[in-house]
Amino acid sequence: MNQTNQQGQKSGLKCPQCGNFIETSVTELLHAQGLRCSHCNLLLTINRHESRQAMEILQKVEDASKNLEKASTFKR
Ligand SMILES: [Zn+2]
């Protein structure tokens, strides 16, 4: 298993049923109730209690990218 992110900005996860890559954004992962695989229609629900730590990390990533947007909008 190679977890390198060499595809650039592409984020998402692999469907556990068919192995199709489900493309999703950090924001979507944080706020959506679940993700549906467009290939086999499997609905993945996000267990927010069990993955609380992962959610916190994602939240930080989202905050950081928002701050970056702000920083690039307000030039001094
Ligand atoms: Zn699938």
N, CA, C, O and the ligand as a Tripos MOL2 file, in Angstrom:
@<TRIPOS>MOLECULE
protein
  305   303    77     0     0
PROTEIN
NO_CHARGES

@<TRIPOS>ATOM
      1 N           0.8400   -1.2060    0.0000 N.3       1 MET1
      2 CA          0.0000    0.0000    0.0000 C.3       1 MET1
      3 C           0.8690    1.2480    0.0000 C.2       1 MET1
      4 O           1.6420    1.4900    0.9280 O.2       1 MET1
      5 N           0.7300    2.0140   -1.0330 N.am      2 ASN2
      6 CA          1.4900    3.2530   -1.1310 C.3       2 ASN2
      7 C           0.5330    4.4350   -0.9850 C.2       2 ASN2
      8 O          -0.3750    4.6290   -1.7940 O.2       2 ASN2
      9 N           0.7590    5.2070    0.0560 N.am      3 GLN3
     10 CA         -0.1800    6.2860    0.3670 C.3       3 GLN3
     11 C           0.2690    7.6430   -0.1810 C.2       3 GLN3
     12 O          -0.2190    8.6830    0.2620 O.2       3 GLN3
     13 N           1.1830    7.6350   -1.1260 N.am      4 THR4
     14 CA          1.6620    8.9210   -1.6330 C.3       4 THR4
     15 C           0.5720    9.6510   -2.4100 C.2       4 THR4
     16 O          -0.2920    9.0340   -3.0330 O.2       4 THR4
     17 N           0.6340   10.9340   -2.3590 N.am      5 ASN5
     18 CA         -0.4000   11.7640   -2.9650 C.3       5 ASN5
     19 C           0.1210   12.4360   -4.2270 C.2       5 ASN5
     20 O           0.0940   13.6600   -4.3520 O.2       5 ASN5
     21 N           0.5920   11.6240   -5.1510 N.am      6 GLN6
     22 CA          1.2620   12.2070   -6.3040 C.3       6 GLN6
     23 C           0.2850   12.6870   -7.3800 C.2       6 GLN6
     24 O           0.7020   13.2460   -8.3940 O.2       6 GLN6
     25 N          -1.0100   12.4690   -7.1590 N.am      7 GLN7
     26 CA         -1.9980   12.9470   -8.1290 C.3       7 GLN7
     27 C          -2.3660   14.4030   -7.8730 C.2       7 GLN7
     28 O          -3.3230   14.9170   -8.4520 O.2       7 GLN7
     29 N          -1.6150   15.0600   -7.0160 N.am      8 GLY8
     30 CA         -1.8430   16.4730   -6.7820 C.3       8 GLY8
     31 C          -2.9800   16.7360   -5.8120 C.2       8 GLY8
     32 O          -2.9720   16.2430   -4.6840 O.2       8 GLY8
     33 N          -3.9560   17.5130   -6.2550 N.am      9 GLN9
     34 CA         -5.0250   17.9660   -5.3760 C.3       9 GLN9
     35 C          -6.1410   16.9350   -5.2090 C.2       9 GLN9
     36 O          -7.0700   17.1410   -4.4290 O.2       9 GLN9
     37 N          -6.0480   15.8500   -5.9310 N.am     10 LYS10
     38 CA         -7.1160   14.8560   -5.8920 C.3      10 LYS10
     39 C          -7.2050   14.2010   -4.5200 C.2      10 LYS10
     40 O          -6.2370   13.6090   -4.0410 O.2      10 LYS10
     41 N          -8.3670   14.3100   -3.8960 N.am     11 SER11
     42 CA         -8.5370   13.6820   -2.5970 C.3      11 SER11
     43 C          -9.7790   12.8200   -2.6180 C.2      11 SER11
     44 O         -10.7250   13.0790   -3.3620 O.2      11 SER11
     45 N          -9.7600   11.8100   -1.8060 N.am     12 GLY12
     46 CA        -10.8950   10.9090   -1.7640 C.3      12 GLY12
     47 C         -10.5060    9.5980   -1.1300 C.2      12 GLY12
     48 O          -9.4880    9.5030   -0.4450 O.2      12 GLY12
     49 N         -11.3160    8.5890   -1.3580 N.am     13 LEU13
     50 CA        -11.0060    7.2920   -0.7950 C.3      13 LEU13
     51 C         -11.4390    6.1800   -1.7360 C.2      13 LEU13
     52 O         -12.2070    6.3830   -2.6760 O.2      13 LEU13
     53 N         -10.9220    5.0150   -1.4480 N.am     14 LYS14
     54 CA        -11.2080    3.8800   -2.2950 C.3      14 LYS14
     55 C         -12.4370    3.1460   -1.7820 C.2      14 LYS14
     56 O         -12.5820    2.9170   -0.5820 O.2      14 LYS14
     57 N         -13.3220    2.7800   -2.7070 N.am     15 CYS15
     58 CA        -14.5080    2.0270   -2.3290 C.3      15 CYS15
     59 C         -14.0880    0.6320   -1.8410 C.2      15 CYS15
     60 O         -13.3520   -0.0710   -2.5330 O.2      15 CYS15
     61 N         -14.5580    0.2340   -0.6460 N.am     16 PRO16
     62 CA        -14.1710   -1.0730   -0.1010 C.3      16 PRO16
     63 C         -14.7990   -2.2380   -0.8510 C.2      16 PRO16
     64 O         -14.3540   -3.3780   -0.7140 O.2      16 PRO16
     65 N         -15.8150   -1.9650   -1.6310 N.am     17 GLN17
     66 CA        -16.5050   -3.0390   -2.3470 C.3      17 GLN17
     67 C         -15.9430   -3.2860   -3.7400 C.2      17 GLN17
     68 O         -15.6520   -4.4260   -4.1010 O.2      17 GLN17
     69 N         -15.7890   -2.2240   -4.5230 N.am     18 CYS18
     70 CA        -15.3540   -2.4220   -5.9130 C.3      18 CYS18
     71 C         -13.9680   -1.8460   -6.1880 C.2      18 CYS18
     72 O         -13.3890   -2.1000   -7.2440 O.2      18 CYS18
     73 N         -13.4300   -1.0700   -5.2410 N.am     19 GLY19
     74 CA        -12.0910   -0.5380   -5.4180 C.3      19 GLY19
     75 C         -12.0380    0.7160   -6.2630 C.2      19 GLY19
     76 O         -10.9570    1.2360   -6.5390 O.2      19 GLY19
     77 N         -13.1970    1.2080   -6.6770 N.am     20 ASN20
     78 CA        -13.2580    2.4370   -7.4520 C.3      20 ASN20
     79 C         -12.8840    3.6300   -6.5690 C.2      20 ASN20
     80 O         -13.2420    3.6830   -5.3930 O.2      20 ASN20
     81 N         -12.1770    4.5640   -7.1430 N.am     21 PHE21
     82 CA        -11.7800    5.7400   -6.3730 C.3      21 PHE21
     83 C         -12.9280    6.7320   -6.3060 C.2      21 PHE21
     84 O         -13.4250    7.1940   -7.3330 O.2      21 PHE21
     85 N         -13.3450    7.0540   -5.0850 N.am     22 ILE22
     86 CA        -14.4250    8.0140   -4.8940 C.3      22 ILE22
     87 C         -13.7950    9.3620   -4.5840 C.2      22 ILE22
     88 O         -13.1860    9.5590   -3.5320 O.2      22 ILE22
     89 N         -13.9520   10.2670   -5.5080 N.am     23 GLU23
     90 CA        -13.3320   11.5690   -5.3370 C.3      23 GLU23
     91 C         -14.2160   12.4490   -4.4590 C.2      23 GLU23
     92 O         -15.4140   12.5880   -4.7040 O.2      23 GLU23
     93 N         -13.6150   13.0330   -3.4490 N.am     24 THR24
     94 CA        -14.3690   13.9060   -2.5670 C.3      24 THR24
     95 C         -13.4490   14.9630   -1.9900 C.2      24 THR24
     96 O         -12.2310   14.7920   -1.9500 O.2      24 THR24
     97 N         -14.0370   16.0420   -1.5500 N.am     25 SER25
     98 CA        -13.2320   17.0990   -0.9580 C.3      25 SER25
     99 C         -13.2340   16.9610    0.5520 C.2      25 SER25
    100 O         -14.0790   16.2690    1.1200 O.2      25 SER25
    101 N         -12.2980   17.6140    1.1910 N.am     26 VAL26
    102 CA        -12.2210   17.5910    2.6540 C.3      26 VAL26
    103 C         -13.5170   18.1430    3.2400 C.2      26 VAL26
    104 O         -14.0580   17.5970    4.2030 O.2      26 VAL26
    105 N         -14.0020   19.2180    2.6560 N.am     27 THR27
    106 CA        -15.2370   19.8420    3.1340 C.3      27 THR27
    107 C         -16.4060   18.8670    3.0460 C.2      27 THR27
    108 O         -17.2350   18.7840    3.9520 O.2      27 THR27
    109 N         -16.4540   18.1390    1.9440 N.am     28 GLU28
    110 CA        -17.5330   17.1760    1.7480 C.3      28 GLU28
    111 C         -17.4580   16.0590    2.7960 C.2      28 GLU28
    112 O         -18.4730   15.6470    3.3560 O.2      28 GLU28
    113 N         -16.2520   15.5880    3.0440 N.am     29 LEU29
    114 CA        -16.0610   14.5320    4.0360 C.3      29 LEU29
    115 C         -16.5160   14.9780    5.4140 C.2      29 LEU29
    116 O         -17.0620   14.1950    6.1900 O.2      29 LEU29
    117 N         -16.2840   16.2390    5.7000 N.am     30 LEU30
    118 CA        -16.6120   16.7690    7.0190 C.3      30 LEU30
    119 C         -18.1060   16.9520    7.2180 C.2      30 LEU30
    120 O         -18.6260   16.7240    8.3110 O.2      30 LEU30
    121 N         -18.7930   17.3620    6.1690 N.am     31 HIS31
    122 CA        -20.1800   17.7760    6.3450 C.3      31 HIS31
    123 C         -21.2180   16.8250    5.7730 C.2      31 HIS31
    124 O         -22.3920   16.8960    6.1370 O.2      31 HIS31
    125 N         -20.7990   15.9440    4.8880 N.am     32 ALA32
    126 CA        -21.7680   15.0320    4.2850 C.3      32 ALA32
    127 C         -22.1120   13.8950    5.2470 C.2      32 ALA32
    128 O         -21.3060   13.5250    6.1000 O.2      32 ALA32
    129 N         -23.3090   13.3510    5.0990 N.am     33 GLN33
    130 CA        -23.7290   12.2230    5.9260 C.3      33 GLN33
    131 C         -23.0700   10.9350    5.4630 C.2      33 GLN33
    132 O         -22.8400   10.0100    6.2420 O.2      33 GLN33
    133 N         -22.7780   10.9050    4.1920 N.am     34 GLY34
    134 CA        -22.1570    9.7150    3.6420 C.3      34 GLY34
    135 C         -21.7070    9.9480    2.2160 C.2      34 GLY34
    136 O         -22.0120   10.9730    1.6070 O.2      34 GLY34
    137 N         -20.9880    8.9910    1.7050 N.am     35 LEU35
    138 CA        -20.5180    9.0920    0.3300 C.3      35 LEU35
    139 C         -21.0610    7.9220   -0.4570 C.2      35 LEU35
    140 O         -21.1080    6.7970    0.0430 O.2      35 LEU35
    141 N         -21.4740    8.1810   -1.6900 N.am     36 ARG36
    142 CA        -21.9530    7.0870   -2.5160 C.3      36 ARG36
    143 C         -20.9620    6.8180   -3.6380 C.2      36 ARG36
    144 O         -20.5250    7.7250   -4.3460 O.2      36 ARG36
    145 N         -20.6280    5.5540   -3.7740 N.am     37 CYS37
    146 CA        -19.7370    5.1510   -4.8560 C.3      37 CYS37
    147 C         -20.5210    5.2180   -6.1600 C.2      37 CYS37
    148 O         -21.5830    4.6080   -6.2880 O.2      37 CYS37
    149 N         -19.9920    5.9620   -7.1250 N.am     38 SER38
    150 CA        -20.7000    6.1220   -8.3960 C.3      38 SER38
    151 C         -20.5950    4.8690   -9.2480 C.2      38 SER38
    152 O         -21.2940    4.7220  -10.2510 O.2      38 SER38
    153 N         -19.7150    3.9720   -8.8390 N.am     39 HIS39
    154 CA        -19.4730    2.7780   -9.6260 C.3      39 HIS39
    155 C         -20.4110    1.6350   -9.2420 C.2      39 HIS39
    156 O         -21.0210    1.0210  -10.1170 O.2      39 HIS39
    157 N         -20.5340    1.3460   -7.9590 N.am     40 CYS40
    158 CA        -21.3600    0.2140   -7.5180 C.3      40 CYS40
    159 C         -22.5120    0.6560   -6.6270 C.2      40 CYS40
    160 O         -23.2680   -0.1770   -6.1280 O.2      40 CYS40
    161 N         -22.6530    1.9870   -6.4220 N.am     41 ASN41
    162 CA        -23.7450    2.5440   -5.6240 C.3      41 ASN41
    163 C         -23.6970    2.1960   -4.1480 C.2      41 ASN41
    164 O         -24.7010    2.3400   -3.4490 O.2      41 ASN41
    165 N         -22.5710    1.7480   -3.6670 N.am     42 LEU42
    166 CA        -22.4320    1.4620   -2.2440 C.3      42 LEU42
    167 C         -22.4260    2.7790   -1.4710 C.2      42 LEU42
    168 O         -21.7170    3.7200   -1.8280 O.2      42 LEU42
    169 N         -23.2160    2.8290   -0.4200 N.am     43 LEU43
    170 CA        -23.2460    4.0360    0.3930 C.3      43 LEU43
    171 C         -22.3340    3.8690    1.5970 C.2      43 LEU43
    172 O         -22.5140    2.9700    2.4190 O.2      43 LEU43
    173 N         -21.3610    4.7500    1.6800 N.am     44 LEU44
    174 CA        -20.4350    4.7170    2.8050 C.3      44 LEU44
    175 C         -20.8850    5.7580    3.8150 C.2      44 LEU44
    176 O         -20.9690    6.9460    3.5040 O.2      44 LEU44
    177 N         -21.1700    5.3050    5.0150 N.am     45 THR45
    178 CA        -21.5470    6.2670    6.0410 C.3      45 THR45
    179 C         -20.3330    6.5610    6.9090 C.2      45 THR45
    180 O         -19.5040    5.6880    7.1660 O.2      45 THR45
    181 N         -20.2490    7.7720    7.3400 N.am     46 ILE46
    182 CA        -19.1010    8.1860    8.1370 C.3      46 ILE46
    183 C         -19.4640    8.0980    9.6150 C.2      46 ILE46
    184 O         -20.3840    8.7620   10.0920 O.2      46 ILE46
    185 N         -18.7210    7.2670   10.3170 N.am     47 ASN47
    186 CA        -18.9340    7.1510   11.7570 C.3      47 ASN47
    187 C         -18.1360    8.2500   12.4600 C.2      47 ASN47
    188 O         -16.9240    8.1410   12.6420 O.2      47 ASN47
    189 N         -18.8350    9.2910   12.8420 N.am     48 ARG48
    190 CA        -18.1630   10.4620   13.3940 C.3      48 ARG48
    191 C         -17.5900   10.2240   14.7820 C.2      48 ARG48
    192 O         -16.6450   10.8990   15.1900 O.2      48 ARG48
    193 N         -18.1510    9.2740   15.5030 N.am     49 HIS49
    194 CA        -17.6280    9.0150   16.8470 C.3      49 HIS49
    195 C         -16.3340    8.2260   16.7880 C.2      49 HIS49
    196 O         -15.3530    8.5420   17.4610 O.2      49 HIS49
    197 N         -16.3590    7.1900   15.9630 N.am     50 GLU50
    198 CA        -15.1660    6.3510   15.8600 C.3      50 GLU50
    199 C         -14.0250    7.0600   15.1470 C.2      50 GLU50
    200 O         -12.8510    6.8290   15.4370 O.2      50 GLU50
    201 N         -14.3920    7.9270   14.2110 N.am     51 SER51
    202 CA        -13.3410    8.5930   13.4480 C.3      51 SER51
    203 C         -13.1850   10.0480   13.8880 C.2      51 SER51
    204 O         -12.8330   10.9170   13.0900 O.2      51 SER51
    205 N         -13.4500   10.2920   15.1560 N.am     52 ARG52
    206 CA        -13.3830   11.6550   15.6650 C.3      52 ARG52
    207 C         -12.0100   12.2840   15.4490 C.2      52 ARG52
    208 O         -11.8900   13.4440   15.0520 O.2      52 ARG52
    209 N         -10.9900   11.4970   15.7180 N.am     53 GLN53
    210 CA         -9.6430   12.0190   15.5590 C.3      53 GLN53
    211 C          -9.3630   12.3960   14.1080 C.2      53 GLN53
    212 O          -8.7670   13.4350   13.8250 O.2      53 GLN53
    213 N          -9.8050   11.5320   13.1960 N.am     54 ALA54
    214 CA         -9.6140   11.8030   11.7770 C.3      54 ALA54
    215 C         -10.3860   13.0550   11.3750 C.2      54 ALA54
    216 O          -9.9050   13.8660   10.5830 O.2      54 ALA54
    217 N         -11.5880   13.2010   11.9300 N.am     55 MET55
    218 CA        -12.4160   14.3640   11.6270 C.3      55 MET55
    219 C         -11.7350   15.6490   12.0970 C.2      55 MET55
    220 O         -11.7790   16.6720   11.4140 O.2      55 MET55
    221 N         -11.1050   15.5820   13.2730 N.am     56 GLU56
    222 CA        -10.4200   16.7610   13.8050 C.3      56 GLU56
    223 C          -9.2600   17.1540   12.9040 C.2      56 GLU56
    224 O          -9.0130   18.3360   12.6670 O.2      56 GLU56
    225 N          -8.5590   16.1550   12.4110 N.am     57 ILE57
    226 CA         -7.4400   16.4280   11.5030 C.3      57 ILE57
    227 C          -7.9550   17.0660   10.2250 C.2      57 ILE57
    228 O          -7.3740   18.0290    9.7250 O.2      57 ILE57
    229 N          -9.0550   16.5230    9.6960 N.am     58 LEU58
    230 CA         -9.6400   17.0770    8.4740 C.3      58 LEU58
    231 C         -10.1030   18.5100    8.6980 C.2      58 LEU58
    232 O          -9.9530   19.3720    7.8320 O.2      58 LEU58
    233 N         -10.6680   18.7470    9.8800 N.am     59 GLN59
    234 CA        -11.1330   20.0910   10.2110 C.3      59 GLN59
    235 C          -9.9690   21.0740   10.1830 C.2      59 GLN59
    236 O         -10.0970   22.1980    9.6980 O.2      59 GLN59
    237 N          -8.8340   20.6290   10.7120 N.am     60 LYS60
    238 CA         -7.6510   21.4880   10.7220 C.3      60 LYS60
    239 C          -7.1750   21.7680    9.3020 C.2      60 LYS60
    240 O          -6.7610   22.8820    8.9780 O.2      60 LYS60
    241 N          -7.2400   20.7440    8.4640 N.am     61 VAL61
    242 CA         -6.8340   20.9120    7.0660 C.3      61 VAL61
    243 C          -7.7400   21.9420    6.3890 C.2      61 VAL61
    244 O          -7.2820   22.8070    5.6420 O.2      61 VAL61
    245 N          -9.0400   21.8230    6.6750 N.am     62 GLU62
    246 CA        -10.0020   22.7530    6.0840 C.3      62 GLU62
    247 C          -9.7450   24.1760    6.5750 C.2      62 GLU62
    248 O          -9.7440   25.1210    5.7870 O.2      62 GLU62
    249 N          -9.5280   24.3200    7.8720 N.am     63 ASP63
    250 CA         -9.2370   25.6440    8.4300 C.3      63 ASP63
    251 C          -7.9890   26.2410    7.8060 C.2      63 ASP63
    252 O          -7.9460   27.4220    7.4610 O.2      63 ASP63
    253 N          -6.9810   25.4030    7.6700 N.am     64 ALA64
    254 CA         -5.7080   25.8680    7.1080 C.3      64 ALA64
    255 C          -5.8860   26.3520    5.6750 C.2      64 ALA64
    256 O          -5.3130   27.3680    5.2810 O.2      64 ALA64
    257 N          -6.6810   25.6230    4.8980 N.am     65 SER65
    258 CA         -6.8720   26.0310    3.5070 C.3      65 SER65
    259 C          -7.7040   27.3030    3.4320 C.2      65 SER65
    260 O          -7.5390   28.1020    2.5100 O.2      65 SER65
    261 N          -8.5990   27.4960    4.3990 N.am     66 LYS66
    262 CA         -9.3890   28.7240    4.4330 C.3      66 LYS66
    263 C          -8.5070   29.9150    4.7770 C.2      66 LYS66
    264 O          -8.6260   30.9930    4.1950 O.2      66 LYS66
    265 N          -7.6120   29.6890    5.7450 N.am     67 ASN67
    266 CA         -6.6860   30.7510    6.1240 C.3      67 ASN67
    267 C          -5.7910   31.1340    4.9590 C.2      67 ASN67
    268 O          -5.4380   32.2990    4.7800 O.2      67 ASN67
    269 N          -5.4340   30.1400    4.1790 N.am     68 LEU68
    270 CA         -4.5790   30.3650    3.0120 C.3      68 LEU68
    271 C          -5.3080   31.2310    1.9920 C.2      68 LEU68
    272 O          -4.7210   32.1170    1.3700 O.2      68 LEU68
    273 N          -6.6100   30.9530    1.8340 N.am     69 GLU69
    274 CA         -7.4180   31.7470    0.9120 C.3      69 GLU69
    275 C          -7.4720   33.1970    1.3680 C.2      69 GLU69
    276 O          -7.3290   34.1250    0.5720 O.2      69 GLU69
    277 N          -7.6850   33.3680    2.6770 N.am     70 LYS70
    278 CA         -7.7370   34.7120    3.2500 C.3      70 LYS70
    279 C          -6.4290   35.4380    3.0200 C.2      70 LYS70
    280 O          -6.3970   36.6000    2.6160 O.2      70 LYS70
    281 N          -5.3470   34.7180    3.2900 N.am     71 ALA71
    282 CA         -4.0180   35.3160    3.1810 C.3      71 ALA71
    283 C          -3.7410   35.7800    1.7610 C.2      71 ALA71
    284 O          -3.0910   36.8040    1.5500 O.2      71 ALA71
    285 N          -4.2370   35.0250    0.7900 N.am     72 SER72
    286 CA         -3.9620   35.4130   -0.5950 C.3      72 SER72
    287 C          -4.9050   36.5180   -1.0600 C.2      72 SER72
    288 O          -4.6070   37.2270   -2.0220 O.2      72 SER72
    289 N          -6.0510   36.6670   -0.3730 N.am     73 THR73
    290 CA         -6.9910   37.7190   -0.7620 C.3      73 THR73
    291 C          -6.5680   39.0720   -0.1900 C.2      73 THR73
    292 O          -6.6760   40.1080   -0.8460 O.2      73 THR73
    293 N          -6.0890   39.0310    1.0400 N.am     74 PHE74
    294 CA         -5.6910   40.2990    1.6840 C.3      74 PHE74
    295 C          -4.1880   40.5030    1.5920 C.2      74 PHE74
    296 O          -3.4180   40.0070    2.4150 O.2      74 PHE74
    297 N          -3.8100   41.2170    0.6080 N.am     75 LYS75
    298 CA         -2.3790   41.5070    0.4470 C.3      75 LYS75
    299 C          -2.0360   42.7890    1.1670 C.2      75 LYS75
    300 O          -2.8060   43.7490    1.1680 O.2      75 LYS75
    301 N          -0.8710   42.7880    1.7770 N.am     76 ARG76
    302 CA         -0.4790   43.9870    2.4990 C.3      76 ARG76
    303 C           0.5420   44.7930    1.7200 C.2      76 ARG76
    304 O           0.9860   45.8430    2.1850 O.2      76 ARG76
    305 ZN        -17.8890    0.8940   -5.3100 Zn       77 ZN77
@<TRIPOS>BOND
     1     1     2 1
     2     2     3 1
     3     3     4 2
     4     3     5 am
     5     5     6 1
     6     6     7 1
     7     7     8 2
     8     7     9 am
     9     9    10 1
    10    10    11 1
    11    11    12 2
    12    11    13 am
    13    13    14 1
    14    14    15 1
    15    15    16 2
    16    15    17 am
    17    17    18 1
    18    18    19 1
    19    19    20 2
    20    19    21 am
    21    21    22 1
    22    22    23 1
    23    23    24 2
    24    23    25 am
    25    25    26 1
    26    26    27 1
    27    27    28 2
    28    27    29 am
    29    29    30 1
    30    30    31 1
    31    31    32 2
    32    31    33 am
    33    33    34 1
    34    34    35 1
    35    35    36 2
    36    35    37 am
    37    37    38 1
    38    38    39 1
    39    39    40 2
    40    39    41 am
    41    41    42 1
    42    42    43 1
    43    43    44 2
    44    43    45 am
    45    45    46 1
    46    46    47 1
    47    47    48 2
    48    47    49 am
    49    49    50 1
    50    50    51 1
    51    51    52 2
    52    51    53 am
    53    53    54 1
    54    54    55 1
    55    55    56 2
    56    55    57 am
    57    57    58 1
    58    58    59 1
    59    59    60 2
    60    59    61 am
    61    61    62 1
    62    62    63 1
    63    63    64 2
    64    63    65 am
    65    65    66 1
    66    66    67 1
    67    67    68 2
    68    67    69 am
    69    69    70 1
    70    70    71 1
    71    71    72 2
    72    71    73 am
    73    73    74 1
    74    74    75 1
    75    75    76 2
    76    75    77 am
    77    77    78 1
    78    78    79 1
    79    79    80 2
    80    79    81 am
    81    81    82 1
    82    82    83 1
    83    83    84 2
    84    83    85 am
    85    85    86 1
    86    86    87 1
    87    87    88 2
    88    87    89 am
    89    89    90 1
    90    90    91 1
    91    91    92 2
    92    91    93 am
    93    93    94 1
    94    94    95 1
    95    95    96 2
    96    95    97 am
    97    97    98 1
    98    98    99 1
    99    99   100 2
   100    99   101 am
   101   101   102 1
   102   102   103 1
   103   103   104 2
   104   103   105 am
   105   105   106 1
   106   106   107 1
   107   107   108 2
   108   107   109 am
   109   109   110 1
   110   110   111 1
   111   111   112 2
   112   111   113 am
   113   113   114 1
   114   114   115 1
   115   115   116 2
   116   115   117 am
   117   117   118 1
   118   118   119 1
   119   119   120 2
   120   119   121 am
   121   121   122 1
   122   122   123 1
   123   123   124 2
   124   123   125 am
   125   125   126 1
   126   126   127 1
   127   127   128 2
   128   127   129 am
   129   129   130 1
   130   130   131 1
   131   131   132 2
   132   131   133 am
   133   133   134 1
   134   134   135 1
   135   135   136 2
   136   135   137 am
   137   137   138 1
   138   138   139 1
   139   139   140 2
   140   139   141 am
   141   141   142 1
   142   142   143 1
   143   143   144 2
   144   143   145 am
   145   145   146 1
   146   146   147 1
   147   147   148 2
   148   147   149 am
   149   149   150 1
   150   150   151 1
   151   151   152 2
   152   151   153 am
   153   153   154 1
   154   154   155 1
   155   155   156 2
   156   155   157 am
   157   157   158 1
   158   158   159 1
   159   159   160 2
   160   159   161 am
   161   161   162 1
   162   162   163 1
   163   163   164 2
   164   163   165 am
   165   165   166 1
   166   166   167 1
   167   167   168 2
   168   167   169 am
   169   169   170 1
   170   170   171 1
   171   171   172 2
   172   171   173 am
   173   173   174 1
   174   174   175 1
   175   175   176 2
   176   175   177 am
   177   177   178 1
   178   178   179 1
   179   179   180 2
   180   179   181 am
   181   181   182 1
   182   182   183 1
   183   183   184 2
   184   183   185 am
   185   185   186 1
   186   186   187 1
   187   187   188 2
   188   187   189 am
   189   189   190 1
   190   190   191 1
   191   191   192 2
   192   191   193 am
   193   193   194 1
   194   194   195 1
   195   195   196 2
   196   195   197 am
   197   197   198 1
   198   198   199 1
   199   199   200 2
   200   199   201 am
   201   201   202 1
   202   202   203 1
   203   203   204 2
   204   203   205 am
   205   205   206 1
   206   206   207 1
   207   207   208 2
   208   207   209 am
   209   209   210 1
   210   210   211 1
   211   211   212 2
   212   211   213 am
   213   213   214 1
   214   214   215 1
   215   215   216 2
   216   215   217 am
   217   217   218 1
   218   218   219 1
   219   219   220 2
   220   219   221 am
   221   221   222 1
   222   222   223 1
   223   223   224 2
   224   223   225 am
   225   225   226 1
   226   226   227 1
   227   227   228 2
   228   227   229 am
   229   229   230 1
   230   230   231 1
   231   231   232 2
   232   231   233 am
   233   233   234 1
   234   234   235 1
   235   235   236 2
   236   235   237 am
   237   237   238 1
   238   238   239 1
   239   239   240 2
   240   239   241 am
   241   241   242 1
   242   242   243 1
   243   243   244 2
   244   243   245 am
   245   245   246 1
   246   246   247 1
   247   247   248 2
   248   247   249 am
   249   249   250 1
   250   250   251 1
   251   251   252 2
   252   251   253 am
   253   253   254 1
   254   254   255 1
   255   255   256 2
   256   255   257 am
   257   257   258 1
   258   258   259 1
   259   259   260 2
   260   259   261 am
   261   261   262 1
   262   262   263 1
   263   263   264 2
   264   263   265 am
   265   265   266 1
   266   266   267 1
   267   267   268 2
   268   267   269 am
   269   269   270 1
   270   270   271 1
   271   271   272 2
   272   271   273 am
   273   273   274 1
   274   274   275 1
   275   275   276 2
   276   275   277 am
   277   277   278 1
   278   278   279 1
   279   279   280 2
   280   279   281 am
   281   281   282 1
   282   282   283 1
   283   283   284 2
   284   283   285 am
   285   285   286 1
   286   286   287 1
   287   287   288 2
   288   287   289 am
   289   289   290 1
   290   290   291 1
   291   291   292 2
   292   291   293 am
   293   293   294 1
   294   294   295 1
   295   295   296 2
   296   295   297 am
   297   297   298 1
   298   298   299 1
   299   299   300 2
   300   299   301 am
   301   301   302 1
   302   302   303 1
   303   303   304 2
@<TRIPOS>SUBSTRUCTURE
     1 MET1         2 RESIDUE 1 A MET
     2 ASN2         6 RESIDUE 1 A ASN
     3 GLN3        10 RESIDUE 1 A GLN
     4 THR4        14 RESIDUE 1 A THR
     5 ASN5        18 RESIDUE 1 A ASN
     6 GLN6        22 RESIDUE 1 A GLN
     7 GLN7        26 RESIDUE 1 A GLN
     8 GLY8        30 RESIDUE 1 A GLY
     9 GLN9        34 RESIDUE 1 A GLN
    10 LYS10       38 RESIDUE 1 A LYS
    11 SER11       42 RESIDUE 1 A SER
    12 GLY12       46 RESIDUE 1 A GLY
    13 LEU13       50 RESIDUE 1 A LEU
    14 LYS14       54 RESIDUE 1 A LYS
    15 CYS15       58 RESIDUE 1 A CYS
    16 PRO16       62 RESIDUE 1 A PRO
    17 GLN17       66 RESIDUE 1 A GLN
    18 CYS18       70 RESIDUE 1 A CYS
    19 GLY19       74 RESIDUE 1 A GLY
    20 ASN20       78 RESIDUE 1 A ASN
    21 PHE21       82 RESIDUE 1 A PHE
    22 ILE22       86 RESIDUE 1 A ILE
    23 GLU23       90 RESIDUE 1 A GLU
    24 THR24       94 RESIDUE 1 A THR
    25 SER25       98 RESIDUE 1 A SER
    26 VAL26      102 RESIDUE 1 A VAL
    27 THR27      106 RESIDUE 1 A THR
    28 GLU28      110 RESIDUE 1 A GLU
    29 LEU29      114 RESIDUE 1 A LEU
    30 LEU30      118 RESIDUE 1 A LEU
    31 HIS31      122 RESIDUE 1 A HIS
    32 ALA32      126 RESIDUE 1 A ALA
    33 GLN33      130 RESIDUE 1 A GLN
    34 GLY34      134 RESIDUE 1 A GLY
    35 LEU35      138 RESIDUE 1 A LEU
    36 ARG36      142 RESIDUE 1 A ARG
    37 CYS37      146 RESIDUE 1 A CYS
    38 SER38      150 RESIDUE 1 A SER
    39 HIS39      154 RESIDUE 1 A HIS
    40 CYS40      158 RESIDUE 1 A CYS
    41 ASN41      162 RESIDUE 1 A ASN
    42 LEU42      166 RESIDUE 1 A LEU
    43 LEU43      170 RESIDUE 1 A LEU
    44 LEU44      174 RESIDUE 1 A LEU
    45 THR45      178 RESIDUE 1 A THR
    46 ILE46      182 RESIDUE 1 A ILE
    47 ASN47      186 RESIDUE 1 A ASN
    48 ARG48      190 RESIDUE 1 A ARG
    49 HIS49      194 RESIDUE 1 A HIS
    50 GLU50      198 RESIDUE 1 A GLU
    51 SER51      202 RESIDUE 1 A SER
    52 ARG52      206 RESIDUE 1 A ARG
    53 GLN53      210 RESIDUE 1 A GLN
    54 ALA54      214 RESIDUE 1 A ALA
    55 MET55      218 RESIDUE 1 A MET
    56 GLU56      222 RESIDUE 1 A GLU
    57 ILE57      226 RESIDUE 1 A ILE
    58 LEU58      230 RESIDUE 1 A LEU
    59 GLN59      234 RESIDUE 1 A GLN
    60 LYS60      238 RESIDUE 1 A LYS
    61 VAL61      242 RESIDUE 1 A VAL
    62 GLU62      246 RESIDUE 1 A GLU
    63 ASP63      250 RESIDUE 1 A ASP
    64 ALA64      254 RESIDUE 1 A ALA
    65 SER65      258 RESIDUE 1 A SER
    66 LYS66      262 RESIDUE 1 A LYS
    67 ASN67      266 RESIDUE 1 A ASN
    68 LEU68      270 RESIDUE 1 A LEU
    69 GLU69      274 RESIDUE 1 A GLU
    70 LYS70      278 RESIDUE 1 A LYS
    71 ALA71      282 RESIDUE 1 A ALA
    72 SER72      286 RESIDUE 1 A SER
    73 THR73      290 RESIDUE 1 A THR
    74 PHE74      294 RESIDUE 1 A PHE
    75 LYS75      298 RESIDUE 1 A LYS
    76 ARG76      302 RESIDUE 1 A ARG
    77 ZN77       305 GROUP 0 **** ****
